[in-house]
Amino acid sequence: MESKTAVLSDSEKTWLSGIGANPSLLALIILVIFFSLLNPRFFTLSNLFNILDLASLLVITSLSLAFILMMGSIDLSVEGVVGLCSVVASLLVKNFSNSNDFGFLALIICGLVGGGFGFLNGFILSRFKIPSFMVTLGIGYITTGLGVLITRGNPVVITDWNFRLLSLGKVGFLPFPFILALGLFFVIWFISERTAFGRYVLALGGDETIVQDLGVPTSKIKTKAFLIGGILYGIVGALLTARLGSGDITAPLGFTFDSICACVLGGIAITGGVGNIPRAIIGAFILTILRNGMVLMGISPYVQEGIIGVVLIATVALTIDREKIKIMK
């Protein structure tokens, strides 16, 4: 009897090799299968759309941090800038505190405010050669202090329901924040893959000295990377206000850790020089799905954070290039 052997087509081989070459994508697929088998509520349309909505803000902050981490730097001002921009947004739209009514223009203004602090981060660390973790930590404290000073620590409740559609609205079945995050992904991906700036960002993370010897203005590259990050933080701050219905300096608590964690889980090296923009998105969804699945399983929030911490440490331990361990630029 003639034996029959299954033969994979070229496209199937390419698809499988692509997954094998990307451990983070494989981990994402395994997570989806695992939680789908464990809980029938996971793989439902309502929960999948919920995951898209929950991941949206994390995707945007991860996009900005991806640039910075690939460059070999780090940004610890995420929570401060997002929180301050959340407060700014709440004061620009209809609220119980003043008569302002900037509407959707508040989103653009918040992007500019965030971009201003991002530029400040990049300028200070480039001009004065201070490690990025020190500069951004300081800016994080400054922006948090400004937010508390403006609001006296109290949330600013908004009454502009049209503005809230930025976060609560949908385009068809898809949450609007996800549509916005998707659009920003394509913009950032284009900058990363199709411009000289994007290539220099990755090269800086590889070996800054070589890039400088080639005559590349590394200070400008760093400043632009942090500027882009700040703009995206500002947008997230406005979306956060639209989602919560108030501007609160404490609302983005945990955003910094989650964004760094998403990038690392996606395969972006914290030592720089390794990674790409899609990996940040994959990491954001890994973290969101992991949290969503644990919630459906009824796992305590405290245990959830512990599990995520263990996963993060294991990921870094398995992927870090120990020959490049150094103080962040």
Backbone bond lengths (Angstrom), bond angles and torsions (degrees), N, CA, C in turn:
res aa  C-N    CA-C-N  psi(-1)  N-CA   C-N-CA  omega(-1)  CA-C   N-CA-C  phi
1 M - - - 1.468 - - 1.525 108.83 -
2 E 1.305 115.14 136.01 1.471 119.15 -176.41 1.523 109.02 -78.98
3 S 1.299 115.23 124.65 1.464 118.46 179.66 1.513 110.71 -79.07
4 K 1.338 114.32 145.58 1.460 119.90 -179.45 1.521 108.88 -109.24
5 T 1.290 115.63 132.34 1.459 120.81 -179.50 1.517 109.44 -117.30
6 A 1.308 115.20 129.07 1.468 119.03 179.04 1.516 108.98 -72.53
7 V 1.303 114.85 130.75 1.461 120.37 -179.66 1.521 109.12 -119.71
8 L 1.304 116.10 126.28 1.459 120.45 178.97 1.518 109.96 -78.26
9 S 1.320 115.43 142.26 1.458 119.94 176.20 1.519 109.28 -74.36
10 D 1.338 116.65 166.27 1.467 120.82 -179.87 1.523 110.89 -61.09
11 S 1.330 116.96 -39.88 1.467 120.36 -178.93 1.528 111.05 -65.72
12 E 1.349 116.34 -38.74 1.463 120.05 178.26 1.525 111.00 -66.45
13 K 1.343 116.33 -40.90 1.467 120.34 177.94 1.532 110.70 -62.64
14 T 1.335 116.18 -41.96 1.462 120.90 179.43 1.519 110.76 -62.86
15 W 1.351 115.48 -42.67 1.463 120.55 -179.15 1.523 111.02 -63.85
16 L 1.334 116.24 -45.51 1.461 120.74 -179.27 1.524 112.17 -67.07
17 S 1.333 116.34 -39.97 1.468 119.31 179.16 1.519 110.58 -67.38
18 G 1.340 116.42 -32.75 1.460 120.52 178.18 1.516 111.51 -64.78
19 I 1.339 116.20 -41.44 1.461 120.41 177.42 1.524 110.37 -67.09
20 G 1.339 116.43 -42.00 1.460 120.20 -179.77 1.515 112.70 -63.75
21 A 1.333 116.32 -31.24 1.464 120.66 -179.39 1.522 112.12 -81.60
22 N 1.333 117.11 -7.54 1.458 121.27 -178.76 1.527 109.25 -125.57
23 P 1.331 117.85 87.94 1.467 121.21 -177.11 1.525 113.34 -57.77
24 S 1.342 117.25 -34.00 1.462 119.68 -178.83 1.526 111.39 -66.41
25 L 1.326 116.88 -38.73 1.467 120.51 176.97 1.525 110.37 -66.19
26 L 1.319 116.00 -39.63 1.466 120.90 177.21 1.527 110.37 -63.08
27 A 1.334 116.28 -41.52 1.465 120.95 178.52 1.523 110.97 -63.11
28 L 1.334 116.51 -39.13 1.465 121.18 178.61 1.528 110.95 -62.46
29 I 1.325 116.10 -45.30 1.471 121.09 179.85 1.531 110.68 -63.80
30 I 1.330 116.25 -42.41 1.471 120.61 179.50 1.528 110.65 -63.13
31 L 1.341 116.59 -41.31 1.465 120.64 178.70 1.524 111.40 -60.53
32 V 1.333 116.05 -45.09 1.467 120.78 -179.95 1.525 110.35 -61.03
33 I 1.325 116.67 -46.06 1.472 120.96 179.78 1.532 110.46 -64.41
34 F 1.334 116.60 -43.18 1.467 121.88 -177.87 1.526 111.44 -60.28
35 F 1.340 116.81 -51.90 1.464 119.66 -177.97 1.526 112.17 -71.09
36 S 1.335 116.90 -28.54 1.468 120.32 177.04 1.524 110.99 -65.98
37 L 1.328 116.08 -39.21 1.463 120.55 179.06 1.525 111.55 -74.63
38 L 1.324 115.11 -31.64 1.461 120.12 -175.21 1.526 112.55 -79.21
39 N 1.336 115.84 -35.34 1.467 119.86 -176.72 1.528 110.07 -140.80
40 P 1.327 118.28 116.91 1.469 121.08 -177.37 1.525 113.37 -63.75
41 R 1.334 116.88 -18.51 1.473 119.47 179.84 1.523 112.32 -76.34
42 F 1.337 116.40 -16.51 1.465 118.80 -176.27 1.522 111.71 -66.15
43 F 1.318 116.81 -52.22 1.463 120.40 -173.98 1.527 110.72 -91.36
44 T 1.331 115.05 57.27 1.460 121.50 173.88 1.520 108.38 -116.13
45 L 1.321 117.09 156.01 1.465 120.24 -178.37 1.519 111.60 -58.55
46 S 1.324 116.75 -42.73 1.466 119.74 -177.94 1.523 111.38 -62.22
47 N 1.332 117.08 -41.26 1.466 119.55 -179.94 1.521 111.85 -72.95
48 L 1.333 117.32 -36.24 1.465 120.28 178.93 1.523 110.85 -64.83
49 F 1.343 116.99 -41.12 1.465 120.01 176.32 1.529 110.42 -67.31
50 N 1.329 116.12 -33.66 1.460 120.79 176.20 1.522 110.60 -63.50
51 I 1.335 116.73 -40.24 1.468 121.39 177.70 1.526 110.63 -63.23
52 L 1.337 116.83 -42.67 1.468 120.56 178.26 1.522 110.53 -59.82
53 D 1.334 116.04 -41.58 1.461 120.79 -179.57 1.521 110.79 -67.83
54 L 1.335 116.29 -45.42 1.463 120.83 -178.77 1.526 111.93 -64.48
55 A 1.323 116.68 -34.32 1.469 120.82 -176.13 1.522 112.91 -79.17
56 S 1.323 117.99 -17.13 1.470 121.56 -169.85 1.526 113.93 -56.15
57 L 1.333 116.76 -53.25 1.467 119.73 -177.25 1.527 110.88 -66.93
58 L 1.329 116.34 -37.85 1.468 119.86 178.12 1.523 110.88 -65.40
59 V 1.320 117.25 -36.93 1.466 121.08 177.20 1.523 110.17 -59.62
60 I 1.333 116.90 -44.23 1.470 120.33 -176.63 1.526 111.28 -67.09
61 T 1.338 117.74 -45.49 1.472 119.00 178.81 1.529 111.21 -67.69
62 S 1.323 116.89 -32.38 1.468 120.11 178.08 1.523 111.27 -69.11
63 L 1.335 117.01 -33.98 1.465 120.88 176.30 1.520 110.66 -59.02
64 S 1.327 115.78 -44.51 1.463 119.59 -178.26 1.520 111.52 -70.42
65 L 1.325 116.76 -41.37 1.465 119.83 -179.68 1.521 112.30 -70.38
66 A 1.331 116.78 -25.42 1.468 119.77 179.18 1.522 110.50 -59.75
67 F 1.333 117.01 -46.98 1.460 121.64 176.95 1.526 110.71 -55.16
68 I 1.325 114.78 -48.48 1.459 120.92 -173.51 1.531 111.50 -67.75
69 L 1.324 116.92 -42.78 1.467 120.35 178.86 1.522 111.97 -68.18
70 M 1.336 117.32 -40.05 1.468 120.04 178.45 1.522 110.94 -62.62
71 M 1.327 115.70 -26.60 1.456 121.62 179.87 1.532 111.29 -78.73
72 G 1.341 116.33 -10.83 1.455 120.28 -178.64 1.507 113.33 92.45
73 S 1.333 117.14 10.89 1.462 122.03 178.60 1.522 109.17 -109.75
74 I 1.326 115.85 -175.23 1.464 120.89 176.57 1.524 107.95 -147.79
75 D 1.320 116.86 156.17 1.464 121.29 -179.42 1.524 109.17 -129.57
76 L 1.325 115.95 111.28 1.461 121.65 179.76 1.526 111.92 -102.24
77 S 1.336 116.99 11.48 1.466 120.52 -179.11 1.525 112.48 -96.33
78 V 1.326 117.04 5.97 1.470 121.02 -174.22 1.523 111.95 -53.21
79 E 1.329 116.88 -54.60 1.464 120.41 -175.71 1.524 111.84 -62.76
80 G 1.334 116.95 -41.97 1.455 120.44 -178.74 1.515 112.39 -63.71
81 V 1.341 116.99 -47.16 1.465 121.12 -178.20 1.526 110.81 -68.34
82 V 1.334 117.09 -43.91 1.471 120.50 178.40 1.526 110.19 -61.85
83 G 1.343 116.72 -43.96 1.459 120.72 -179.93 1.515 112.44 -63.15
84 L 1.341 117.02 -44.73 1.463 120.28 179.13 1.525 110.83 -63.40
85 C 1.327 117.14 -42.29 1.469 120.57 179.59 1.527 111.39 -68.05
86 S 1.322 116.76 -28.94 1.462 120.48 173.65 1.527 110.10 -63.77
87 V 1.324 115.88 -43.03 1.467 121.24 177.49 1.526 110.62 -64.97
88 V 1.334 116.52 -45.13 1.470 121.11 179.44 1.526 110.44 -58.40
89 A 1.328 116.66 -45.22 1.470 120.86 179.82 1.520 111.05 -59.80
90 S 1.329 116.42 -43.32 1.469 120.06 -177.83 1.523 111.95 -65.76
91 L 1.332 117.04 -29.27 1.464 120.83 179.85 1.525 112.58 -83.47
92 L 1.328 117.10 -16.58 1.465 121.09 -178.71 1.524 112.95 -90.12
93 V 1.330 117.60 -22.51 1.469 120.79 179.59 1.529 109.21 -103.10
94 K 1.320 116.31 175.25 1.466 120.62 -179.48 1.526 110.13 -58.02
95 N 1.336 115.06 129.28 1.460 120.00 -178.81 1.517 109.76 -152.94
96 F 1.330 116.43 -179.38 1.463 120.97 -179.03 1.525 112.74 -86.98
97 S 1.352 117.35 -0.76 1.463 120.45 -174.87 1.522 113.76 -101.76
98 N 1.349 118.34 -30.06 1.466 120.63 -179.57 1.528 109.59 -150.83
99 S 1.338 116.04 -174.70 1.474 120.44 -175.78 1.529 112.51 -107.10
100 N 1.316 118.33 17.56 1.469 120.84 179.90 1.530 111.21 -65.22
101 D 1.324 115.46 149.77 1.467 120.00 178.84 1.533 109.53 -152.27
102 F 1.333 115.56 66.49 1.463 120.63 -179.53 1.533 112.17 -82.72
103 G 1.323 116.83 -13.51 1.456 120.42 178.05 1.520 112.79 59.16
104 F 1.341 115.29 -136.93 1.467 120.36 -176.07 1.530 112.56 -68.38
105 L 1.340 116.71 -15.44 1.462 120.20 177.18 1.530 110.77 -62.69
106 A 1.332 115.89 -23.72 1.468 120.57 178.66 1.523 111.32 -59.59
107 L 1.330 116.78 -31.88 1.468 120.67 178.84 1.526 110.66 -62.13
108 I 1.338 116.30 -43.98 1.468 121.22 -179.98 1.526 110.44 -67.77
109 I 1.331 115.89 -42.75 1.469 120.19 -179.62 1.530 110.41 -61.90
110 C 1.314 116.63 -41.43 1.475 120.17 178.12 1.525 111.01 -63.55
111 G 1.333 116.04 -38.01 1.462 119.74 176.01 1.519 111.39 -60.89
112 L 1.340 116.27 -39.37 1.465 120.92 179.04 1.526 111.32 -69.35
113 V 1.336 116.32 -41.12 1.470 120.11 178.02 1.532 110.25 -62.68
114 G 1.323 115.94 -47.59 1.464 119.77 177.79 1.515 111.61 -61.63
115 G 1.341 116.24 -40.51 1.459 120.57 178.02 1.514 112.00 -61.99
116 G 1.336 116.14 -35.14 1.463 120.35 178.17 1.521 111.72 -61.90
117 F 1.319 116.26 -44.48 1.467 119.50 178.90 1.528 111.27 -71.97
118 G 1.325 116.76 -32.49 1.457 119.83 175.10 1.517 111.27 -64.02
119 F 1.340 115.42 -43.36 1.469 120.26 176.63 1.527 110.10 -60.68
120 L 1.342 116.21 -41.59 1.463 120.85 179.86 1.529 110.47 -61.71
121 N 1.319 116.73 -42.93 1.473 120.74 175.68 1.525 111.15 -55.26
122 G 1.337 115.15 -53.55 1.462 120.67 -176.91 1.512 113.15 -64.34
123 F 1.330 116.39 -40.44 1.467 120.68 -178.26 1.527 111.07 -65.50
124 I 1.331 116.77 -46.71 1.467 120.52 -177.13 1.528 111.48 -64.53
125 L 1.332 117.06 -47.53 1.472 118.38 -176.85 1.527 111.74 -69.38
126 S 1.345 116.96 -29.35 1.467 119.84 179.13 1.520 111.73 -78.77
127 R 1.323 115.76 -42.94 1.468 120.60 -175.64 1.524 112.11 -72.51
128 F 1.335 116.50 -41.64 1.461 120.05 -173.82 1.532 113.14 -104.96
129 K 1.353 116.30 4.54 1.467 121.58 175.76 1.529 112.22 55.17
130 I 1.322 115.82 43.12 1.463 121.59 177.54 1.527 108.40 -98.14
131 P 1.340 118.59 137.91 1.471 120.22 178.62 1.528 111.73 -54.01
132 S 1.305 115.96 141.50 1.467 120.71 -174.26 1.527 112.77 -61.69
133 F 1.337 117.16 -33.15 1.467 117.32 -177.38 1.525 111.17 -67.32
134 M 1.353 117.44 -30.40 1.460 120.45 178.45 1.528 111.11 -74.08
135 V 1.333 116.04 -45.48 1.472 120.45 -178.80 1.524 110.51 -63.13
136 T 1.326 116.21 -49.94 1.463 119.59 -175.64 1.526 112.25 -69.31
137 L 1.331 116.57 -31.51 1.465 119.68 175.34 1.526 109.65 -63.66
138 G 1.347 115.74 -42.48 1.459 120.39 178.07 1.518 112.45 -63.75
139 I 1.336 116.77 -45.32 1.468 120.67 178.31 1.527 110.25 -63.30
140 G 1.326 116.48 -35.24 1.463 120.37 177.35 1.517 111.67 -61.34
141 Y 1.341 116.38 -42.92 1.462 120.45 177.88 1.529 111.01 -67.03
142 I 1.332 116.37 -40.46 1.470 120.43 -179.77 1.525 111.02 -62.20
143 T 1.331 117.09 -48.08 1.467 120.38 -178.65 1.529 111.55 -66.32
144 T 1.324 116.46 -37.05 1.467 119.17 176.53 1.523 110.36 -64.24
145 G 1.335 115.95 -43.11 1.460 120.34 177.91 1.518 112.46 -61.64
146 L 1.333 116.69 -41.32 1.467 120.54 177.92 1.529 110.96 -62.75
147 G 1.326 115.74 -41.27 1.465 119.78 179.49 1.516 111.96 -62.78
148 V 1.328 116.48 -42.77 1.467 120.98 178.44 1.523 110.18 -66.56
149 L 1.337 117.08 -40.19 1.465 121.72 180.00 1.527 111.01 -62.46
150 I 1.320 116.70 -43.17 1.470 121.26 -177.93 1.526 111.59 -68.09
151 T 1.317 116.57 -41.82 1.475 120.16 -173.76 1.526 113.40 -101.95
152 R 1.345 116.50 -6.25 1.466 121.87 -174.08 1.533 111.28 57.88
153 G 1.312 113.96 28.24 1.456 119.73 176.63 1.510 115.07 82.74
154 N 1.331 117.39 3.58 1.465 120.67 -178.22 1.530 111.01 -104.40
155 P 1.322 118.48 140.20 1.468 120.91 177.08 1.527 111.02 -63.45
156 V 1.335 116.27 145.71 1.471 121.83 176.55 1.527 107.21 -102.69
157 V 1.323 116.48 107.23 1.465 121.50 -176.51 1.524 109.93 -78.32
158 I 1.338 117.04 131.62 1.464 121.09 -179.41 1.530 110.29 -100.66
159 T 1.339 115.25 154.64 1.471 121.28 179.78 1.521 111.85 -121.32
160 D 1.324 116.50 8.56 1.467 121.43 -179.50 1.529 109.26 -87.70
161 W 1.333 116.99 97.26 1.461 120.58 -176.97 1.518 112.09 -71.80
162 N 1.328 116.76 -27.15 1.469 118.96 176.39 1.524 110.62 -65.05
163 F 1.336 115.93 -39.93 1.466 120.06 178.62 1.528 110.37 -64.44
164 R 1.307 117.02 -34.93 1.462 120.61 -179.14 1.531 112.09 -65.65
165 L 1.339 116.18 -19.71 1.466 119.62 177.70 1.528 111.92 -64.41
166 L 1.351 116.84 -20.79 1.466 120.17 176.62 1.525 110.92 -56.86
167 S 1.312 116.00 -31.95 1.462 119.86 -178.30 1.521 112.94 -109.57
168 L 1.332 116.29 -31.26 1.462 119.76 -175.52 1.522 112.99 -97.46
169 G 1.347 117.01 -12.98 1.455 120.67 -178.16 1.520 112.82 -76.04
170 K 1.327 115.34 165.68 1.467 121.25 179.44 1.524 110.44 -133.25
171 V 1.319 115.39 151.41 1.461 122.67 171.62 1.521 105.64 -111.96
172 G 1.315 116.13 100.03 1.459 119.71 -170.65 1.516 108.32 70.70
173 F 1.328 116.51 -120.64 1.465 120.62 177.48 1.529 111.78 -98.23
174 L 1.322 117.08 -8.53 1.463 120.49 -173.64 1.525 111.61 -91.01
175 P 1.336 117.81 136.14 1.468 120.98 176.60 1.530 110.21 -62.10
176 F 1.334 116.66 139.18 1.468 119.47 -178.54 1.528 112.57 -60.12
177 P 1.355 119.73 -40.23 1.470 118.57 178.28 1.526 112.73 -57.08
178 F 1.333 117.20 -34.53 1.463 120.01 178.28 1.526 110.70 -68.37
179 I 1.333 116.96 -40.04 1.469 120.92 177.15 1.526 109.90 -60.63
180 L 1.346 115.73 -43.98 1.468 120.44 178.60 1.525 110.58 -64.29
181 A 1.330 116.92 -43.93 1.473 120.98 178.75 1.521 110.75 -61.51
182 L 1.326 116.69 -38.91 1.462 121.17 179.24 1.526 110.63 -65.01
183 G 1.342 116.07 -42.77 1.460 120.04 177.89 1.519 111.98 -62.91
184 L 1.340 116.36 -42.73 1.462 120.52 178.85 1.527 110.90 -66.03
185 F 1.328 116.34 -34.63 1.463 119.88 177.16 1.527 110.90 -58.71
186 F 1.324 117.10 -46.59 1.462 120.16 -178.47 1.533 111.22 -65.28
187 V 1.333 116.67 -36.43 1.467 120.25 177.90 1.528 110.23 -65.13
188 I 1.335 116.54 -49.95 1.465 121.12 -178.58 1.527 110.68 -66.28
189 W 1.329 116.69 -38.62 1.467 119.91 177.80 1.526 110.30 -61.91
190 F 1.328 117.21 -42.22 1.467 120.70 179.24 1.525 110.43 -62.43
191 I 1.332 116.66 -44.45 1.467 120.70 178.95 1.526 110.28 -60.94
192 S 1.332 115.95 -41.25 1.464 120.88 -176.85 1.522 112.82 -70.36
193 E 1.334 116.96 -40.97 1.461 121.03 -171.54 1.523 114.51 -98.54
194 R 1.323 117.58 -21.18 1.463 119.61 -171.19 1.527 114.37 -119.10
195 T 1.337 117.16 7.59 1.464 119.47 179.15 1.525 110.22 -127.09
196 A 1.323 115.58 157.20 1.469 120.72 177.51 1.522 110.08 -63.66
197 F 1.337 116.01 -36.21 1.468 120.22 179.10 1.527 110.88 -56.80
198 G 1.330 116.95 -46.30 1.462 120.99 -179.91 1.518 112.45 -60.79
199 R 1.323 116.60 -39.73 1.470 120.21 179.31 1.524 110.86 -69.41
200 Y 1.325 116.81 -37.04 1.465 120.33 179.35 1.530 111.23 -67.03
201 V 1.342 116.75 -35.29 1.464 120.55 178.51 1.525 110.36 -57.62
202 L 1.316 116.75 -47.97 1.464 121.43 179.93 1.527 111.11 -67.85
203 A 1.334 115.99 -37.49 1.467 120.33 179.64 1.526 111.06 -65.84
204 L 1.332 117.07 -36.69 1.464 120.81 178.11 1.523 110.92 -60.33
205 G 1.324 115.85 -39.19 1.458 119.64 178.75 1.512 112.53 -69.83
206 G 1.340 116.47 -24.75 1.458 120.25 178.41 1.512 112.25 -76.54
207 D 1.332 116.74 -57.78 1.469 121.44 178.62 1.524 108.34 -159.05
208 E 1.315 116.08 102.59 1.466 121.19 -176.18 1.525 111.80 -64.69
209 T 1.329 117.27 -34.69 1.466 120.94 -178.16 1.524 111.47 -61.15
210 I 1.325 116.33 -44.05 1.467 120.43 179.66 1.523 110.41 -63.29
211 V 1.329 116.46 -41.16 1.468 120.87 179.92 1.525 110.21 -63.36
212 Q 1.330 116.77 -40.73 1.468 120.66 178.05 1.521 111.02 -65.16
213 D 1.328 116.87 -40.35 1.464 121.09 179.75 1.525 111.99 -62.98
214 L 1.332 116.41 -25.64 1.466 120.99 178.37 1.526 112.13 -80.60
215 G 1.329 116.05 -2.04 1.459 119.99 178.03 1.514 114.71 86.17
216 V 1.319 117.05 13.49 1.473 120.85 179.65 1.531 108.96 -77.66
217 P 1.342 118.06 131.97 1.473 120.97 178.90 1.527 110.79 -73.76
218 T 1.321 116.53 84.53 1.466 121.08 -173.55 1.529 112.66 -61.77
219 S 1.326 117.02 -33.13 1.470 119.67 179.67 1.525 110.91 -62.21
220 K 1.332 116.30 -41.75 1.466 120.35 179.00 1.524 111.20 -66.84
221 I 1.325 116.66 -38.42 1.466 120.65 179.09 1.529 109.86 -61.94
222 K 1.333 116.43 -46.10 1.464 120.45 179.91 1.524 111.23 -62.98
223 T 1.327 115.74 -44.41 1.461 119.97 -179.19 1.524 111.21 -62.12
224 K 1.326 116.77 -42.15 1.470 120.59 178.88 1.525 111.30 -64.12
225 A 1.333 116.68 -40.13 1.470 120.45 -179.73 1.525 110.88 -62.08
226 F 1.334 116.36 -44.80 1.463 119.78 178.90 1.527 111.52 -71.18
227 L 1.332 116.93 -31.34 1.467 120.91 176.20 1.528 110.27 -62.58
228 I 1.330 116.41 -46.88 1.469 120.88 178.12 1.527 110.08 -60.11
229 G 1.337 115.35 -43.05 1.459 119.55 178.31 1.514 111.87 -59.32
230 G 1.327 116.91 -44.82 1.460 121.38 -179.66 1.520 112.51 -62.25
231 I 1.326 116.91 -41.20 1.471 120.83 178.28 1.528 110.49 -59.70
232 L 1.327 115.89 -44.84 1.467 119.68 -179.78 1.529 111.54 -67.46
233 Y 1.341 117.55 -36.44 1.468 119.89 175.98 1.530 110.20 -61.84
234 G 1.335 116.19 -40.22 1.463 120.18 179.43 1.518 111.71 -62.21
235 I 1.326 116.18 -42.55 1.470 120.97 177.86 1.527 110.31 -61.90
236 V 1.327 116.32 -42.88 1.468 120.57 178.82 1.527 110.60 -62.73
237 G 1.334 116.91 -38.93 1.462 120.49 178.39 1.521 111.83 -59.71
238 A 1.338 116.67 -43.48 1.466 121.02 178.54 1.528 110.92 -65.70
239 L 1.333 116.63 -42.76 1.471 120.63 179.32 1.528 111.14 -64.83
240 L 1.325 116.13 -34.97 1.463 120.47 179.24 1.529 110.48 -65.44
241 T 1.333 116.23 -40.81 1.465 120.59 176.49 1.522 110.82 -63.02
242 A 1.337 115.82 -43.13 1.467 120.14 178.60 1.528 111.01 -62.65
243 R 1.318 116.80 -35.12 1.470 120.53 -178.66 1.516 111.81 -73.18
244 L 1.334 116.57 -45.37 1.461 120.91 -174.36 1.522 113.02 -85.02
245 G 1.343 116.43 -21.04 1.458 119.71 -176.86 1.509 112.47 81.09
246 S 1.325 116.83 14.52 1.466 121.05 178.51 1.520 109.88 -161.47
247 G 1.322 115.22 156.97 1.456 120.93 174.41 1.511 108.98 -99.15
248 D 1.313 116.89 123.71 1.459 120.96 -174.24 1.523 108.92 -141.77
249 I 1.320 116.65 123.50 1.457 121.60 -177.37 1.534 111.67 -63.99
250 T 1.333 116.73 -23.76 1.469 119.84 -178.78 1.534 112.77 -92.67
251 A 1.326 117.59 -4.88 1.474 121.21 -174.77 1.530 113.83 -59.15
252 P 1.343 118.84 -40.23 1.477 118.11 -177.27 1.523 114.79 -86.14
253 L 1.325 117.18 24.94 1.460 120.52 179.49 1.530 110.04 -57.26
254 G 1.325 116.74 125.04 1.456 121.49 -179.90 1.515 114.13 96.37
255 F 1.341 117.47 -7.17 1.467 120.78 -178.61 1.527 112.16 -61.97
256 T 1.330 117.05 -38.91 1.466 120.08 -177.85 1.526 110.68 -63.02
257 F 1.326 115.43 -50.18 1.471 119.72 -179.93 1.527 110.98 -61.46
258 D 1.328 116.26 -45.73 1.469 119.69 -177.62 1.525 111.69 -62.16
259 S 1.326 116.77 -40.21 1.468 120.68 -178.03 1.525 111.34 -67.95
260 I 1.327 116.30 -44.25 1.467 120.12 177.38 1.522 109.81 -64.70
261 C 1.327 115.80 -42.97 1.464 121.17 179.60 1.526 110.70 -60.16
262 A 1.339 117.41 -43.16 1.468 121.45 180.00 1.524 110.96 -61.28
263 C 1.328 116.05 -44.22 1.471 119.90 -179.58 1.525 111.46 -63.85
264 V 1.325 116.04 -43.38 1.466 120.23 -179.13 1.527 110.71 -66.90
265 L 1.334 116.75 -43.45 1.465 120.45 178.58 1.526 111.22 -63.33
266 G 1.334 115.97 -28.69 1.457 120.11 178.78 1.519 113.47 -78.30
267 G 1.330 116.74 -12.27 1.463 119.71 177.36 1.511 114.81 106.05
268 I 1.338 117.23 17.59 1.467 120.60 176.30 1.528 107.92 -91.55
269 A 1.322 116.92 123.30 1.466 121.40 -175.66 1.524 110.86 -72.48
270 I 1.329 116.62 132.75 1.461 119.93 178.54 1.522 111.39 -71.86
271 T 1.325 117.60 -12.23 1.462 121.20 176.95 1.524 112.01 -90.90
272 G 1.336 116.63 -2.64 1.463 120.48 175.95 1.513 114.02 88.87
273 G 1.335 114.59 163.59 1.458 121.09 174.00 1.512 116.10 83.76
274 V 1.334 117.58 -6.07 1.470 121.16 -178.59 1.522 109.30 -133.08
275 G 1.329 116.19 131.46 1.458 119.88 175.61 1.512 112.37 132.82
276 N 1.309 115.21 172.91 1.459 122.07 174.37 1.520 108.82 -154.40
277 I 1.315 116.45 172.53 1.459 120.97 -174.63 1.534 112.89 -64.93
278 P 1.338 119.98 -44.19 1.473 118.87 178.48 1.525 113.73 -56.68
279 R 1.325 116.98 -31.45 1.467 119.66 179.86 1.530 111.20 -63.78
280 A 1.329 116.36 -34.78 1.464 119.68 177.98 1.523 110.61 -63.72
281 I 1.338 116.19 -38.89 1.462 120.73 179.39 1.526 110.28 -66.70
282 I 1.321 116.18 -43.80 1.468 120.36 178.74 1.529 109.85 -59.97
283 G 1.330 116.32 -44.02 1.459 120.47 179.17 1.516 112.49 -62.50
284 A 1.338 116.63 -39.92 1.467 120.66 178.82 1.526 110.80 -62.09
285 F 1.328 116.56 -39.49 1.462 119.83 179.50 1.526 111.67 -74.71
286 I 1.333 117.42 -32.82 1.471 119.68 175.16 1.525 109.64 -59.73
287 L 1.330 116.19 -48.07 1.463 120.86 -178.01 1.527 111.13 -65.62
288 T 1.335 116.82 -43.17 1.467 120.85 -179.23 1.525 111.31 -64.86
289 I 1.332 116.67 -45.13 1.469 120.89 -179.78 1.526 110.89 -66.63
290 L 1.330 116.64 -38.02 1.463 120.65 177.96 1.526 110.06 -60.88
291 R 1.332 116.55 -45.74 1.466 120.50 179.30 1.533 110.85 -66.69
292 N 1.324 116.21 -45.51 1.461 120.83 -178.91 1.530 110.94 -60.46
293 G 1.321 116.15 -44.38 1.459 120.37 -179.92 1.513 112.16 -63.75
294 M 1.342 116.68 -40.01 1.462 119.89 -179.86 1.526 111.36 -68.95
295 V 1.337 116.94 -33.82 1.470 120.45 176.02 1.527 110.13 -63.84
296 L 1.331 116.66 -44.80 1.465 120.81 179.11 1.527 111.65 -63.23
297 M 1.330 115.88 -28.51 1.468 120.30 178.70 1.527 111.95 -82.43
298 G 1.342 116.68 -7.69 1.454 120.67 178.44 1.511 114.22 79.63
299 I 1.326 116.95 22.90 1.466 121.10 179.67 1.527 109.86 -76.44
300 S 1.312 117.03 137.70 1.464 122.80 -179.21 1.530 111.10 -58.55
301 P 1.344 117.82 141.18 1.471 120.90 178.51 1.523 112.96 -55.75
302 Y 1.342 116.54 -34.72 1.464 120.16 -179.59 1.530 110.70 -68.29
303 V 1.325 115.49 -39.60 1.465 120.01 177.53 1.526 109.88 -68.08
304 Q 1.342 116.46 -37.37 1.466 121.02 178.17 1.523 111.20 -56.58
305 E 1.340 116.07 -47.32 1.463 119.95 -179.21 1.521 110.89 -63.02
306 G 1.334 116.32 -37.74 1.459 120.06 177.96 1.522 112.06 -64.29
307 I 1.325 116.32 -42.18 1.467 120.93 178.99 1.523 110.46 -63.78
308 I 1.337 116.43 -44.21 1.467 120.33 179.54 1.525 110.49 -62.99
309 G 1.336 116.55 -38.73 1.459 120.30 177.67 1.518 112.17 -62.13
310 V 1.321 116.42 -42.95 1.471 121.10 178.24 1.523 110.57 -63.48
311 V 1.340 116.28 -44.03 1.470 120.94 179.16 1.526 110.60 -60.96
312 L 1.343 116.34 -41.60 1.466 120.49 -179.85 1.525 111.28 -63.96
313 I 1.331 116.74 -47.43 1.468 120.64 -179.88 1.524 110.63 -60.56
314 A 1.328 116.04 -43.35 1.464 120.32 -179.95 1.523 110.94 -63.29
315 T 1.335 116.30 -40.82 1.469 120.32 -179.83 1.519 111.31 -63.87
316 V 1.332 116.39 -45.56 1.465 120.48 179.54 1.525 110.39 -64.38
317 A 1.325 116.73 -43.50 1.472 120.82 -178.75 1.523 111.86 -61.19
318 L 1.325 116.25 -35.43 1.466 120.29 -177.12 1.522 113.42 -82.96
319 T 1.342 116.70 -22.42 1.467 118.58 -172.27 1.522 115.22 -114.13
320 I 1.324 118.68 -15.38 1.462 120.16 -172.85 1.532 111.38 -68.61
321 D 1.317 114.48 142.19 1.467 121.00 175.18 1.522 107.37 -88.72
322 R 1.324 117.04 102.34 1.461 120.85 -173.15 1.523 113.43 -68.75
323 E 1.319 116.81 -15.87 1.462 119.64 177.45 1.527 111.30 -78.18
324 K 1.344 116.23 -13.88 1.461 119.61 -177.49 1.524 112.52 -109.79
325 I 1.341 117.24 8.39 1.458 118.86 -179.54 1.523 109.18 -65.27
326 K 1.327 114.95 122.65 1.463 120.81 -179.19 1.514 108.44 -161.98
327 I 1.325 116.14 173.66 1.463 120.39 176.51 1.520 108.61 -66.81
328 M 1.329 116.32 137.00 1.456 120.37 -179.94 1.520 110.83 -59.37
329 K 1.346 116.26 143.47 1.458 120.70 -179.44 1.527 110.49 -73.55
